[in-house]
Amino acid sequence: MSRKVRFVNYPRQYQMYKKEFDAVWEEIMSGGDFILRQHLEDFEKRIAEYVGTKYAIGVNTGTDALYLSAHALGFGPGDEVITVAHTFVATIGAIVQSGAVPALVDITDDFNIDVEQIEDVITSRTKGIIPMHLNGHACDMDKVMEIAEI
Ligand SMILES: Cc1ncc(COP(=O)(O)O)c(C=O)c1O
């Protein structure tokens, strides 16, 4: 017997948080506050607080977040950027679009970057690490930051 398992199950996630999503949707549609309004400001403040940074900026897509970050960090020709082999195409796209070259690291059991393999791909050209958090699981950021600060 075979069973189909969806790659991404948005309807399931929607059902899990339906009440919250519907309430916010109702509020936005009723108020007509679609772009750069209070919800975004609240989101940016809450994300900054949660991540522990002074600022956070909400943008239209994950792809643009990656693209803008790559440029803000100055990735460019001659640079190598370490990331994980199992990720969405936009991760690699942002690196390549900046002119840098991706250096791929394999995953571990939680499908996130295997932090033990990161140092193996560091070269004199390494400019950064993009440790993608996938499927709702956070990477081992303590280890990633430890390596990044060396
Ligand atoms: C890990 C990851 N990065 C980036 C993206 C791109 O996000 P967006 O579709 O908002 O551009 C996705 C989308 O699924 C993603 O899974």
The ligand as a Gaussian input file, in Angstrom:
#p B3LYP/6-31G(d) Opt

LIG

0 1
 C       13.556000      27.956000       2.736000
 C       12.830000      28.887000       1.826000
 N       13.428000      30.030000       1.447000
 C       12.816000      30.902000       0.619000
 C       11.555000      30.660000       0.140000
 C       10.939000      31.648000      -0.810000
 O        9.907000      32.311000      -0.223000
 P        8.894000      33.109000      -1.161000
 O        8.073000      32.089000      -1.865000
 O        8.128000      33.946000      -0.166000
 O        9.705000      33.949000      -2.102000
 C       10.887000      29.486000       0.499000
 C        9.546000      29.189000      -0.019000
 O        8.996000      28.126000       0.176000
 C       11.544000      28.567000       1.372000
 O       10.962000      27.410000       1.723000

